[in-house]
């Protein structure tokens, strides 16, 4: 790991000599910050890209999940450490009493952002904060069935940086 070297501001004022030690510190310090060297300043979450709505798929599950009577499934979820708005979409079919939904869990409290009871493709632009978990779910009532697929989290091209666990794609392209 690269060491971080603190350079006194007074050593950088006009008239002060430019030394190889200062040049080396200027070269190595950004590396030490990125590597998390012990004495280096820390990169804060606010330094990460702000998420904006768009069509670039950053996380998805295209698998068709068939959901049976009196069953609840989470088809796809993403835990965020960024701030912004992400586009969430899914496709569902319903044979009877089935509901597809997008819900956000923030500070331990779940809130349904959208829910649908008929087949089709649904999209919502969801505001997210660090620590939020967004879930795409399907709940099927008694004597019914349905399926959910094509679950996607999309941005305006920004990368998604996952919280606890998340499936990613095209993140570092």
C-alpha angles and dihedrals in degrees: 000000000000117000121237115231118201111219116203112234089228089062090060099050121116112283095028114121119255105231133188088246091059091045091050091050091050089052098044102037097076089050091049091049091051091047093048098242114194099253097031123111112260126244108239127217089246088067090067120096116278109239117239131185117267147121102270107116110225101166130014149159113203095176114122107236113200111210121202136205117311093000134133122199134179104219096187138350139182130199112211133211093174134080126233141061125308128191113237122190140170141168122227141179124203132200102184125322105012130135128194117199148169116221133181123213111203123172090347094306119114120214124182109228097185137353132187133190102190131067121270144083117299132194133187132175105225126197112226137193129189108286096027119134117204117198131190106208143174126206119191122195129217118302092009138102140193145158137231127200145144092059110179143177110200135185138186088260098295120131120252115229109202128227118206099343135339141156112244138186136177088010099133099031 
